[in-house]
């Protein structure tokens, strides 16, 4: 079978290759869901969109499941396909924890797990890998709460109703492109093989962290019309930044995304740190107190927070409960934004100078002195010009 979108990006282990055997043979598995044992035969006449991960994954997994939820809004036949998330950390992820985790993103996502042997039987068929490390050394059977780390393939697999693998996607493909590819596959399939649309089909993202199911409304505070671009050209910005060392952990990265195109009321200060975060992002919760304290203690650098897809009411409540009086509650529903900015997941921090993106950092910020030094340097260079 033809694989249309064969992106092969692998977390920690580098690039892997899918064997022709995985494509030719029908995929089978013996796992468990919230209702008990489950196999491929439980998904009769259904396509499966399947990925691997674990509930304490800091960025790749929640980003992928967020893309799942947004993809379903764009599918022409959402009832024909089941989104599946397979936990490869059964020692930590109980089926109850896994079920609650997947439902946070969308009630239609099915969480599966099982013993390590049965999980590995499935990953081997797909050419995927996973494993565990403790103190830098690979281990086979990790003990719960022993402090081990987990690594895994960060790909998305499309399996047809006959249980054959028909496409593989990079987790950063974005909802629009992922939905377009799935729609193309389903359009080419026989209509008789697709289950009829159920009357209970929903079209919202479930947010059940507090026991309630809420649709994410289109109440984003992000502007829908592009502001006038900054008067500073890329060449001017590049010259200004040239002699100012980037903060530790930041990498030089420019894009065509002006800050004014991302937020409704961009700050006027020369240097702005745009922090992308989400409620489901555990590292973000570590970073936000640091950013809140820093935003209230200096003026050289402006910090602007941009939430990724959560309900505005939940954001306001979260800020209130944690006394984040210096953070901005803006939110965006643009599922492609992380990719557009060059990021890999959340949290993502982008440095803008005179409205132009100059650098990014994937992962949390824990020390802020280097940010101050950079902002002060930019201010001085700006005054000297």
Helices and strands as residue ranges (DSSP letters): H 20-24, E 30-33, E 36-39, G 40-42, E 47-53, H 60-72, G 78-80, E 81-87, H 95-105, E 110-112, H 116-126, E 130-134, E 137-139, E 149-152, E 155-159, E 165-170, H 175-188, G 191-193, H 234-241, E 251-252, G 259-261, E 271-277, H 282-295, E 302-308, H 312-322, E 330-332, H 337-340, E 348-353, E 356-362, H 369-384
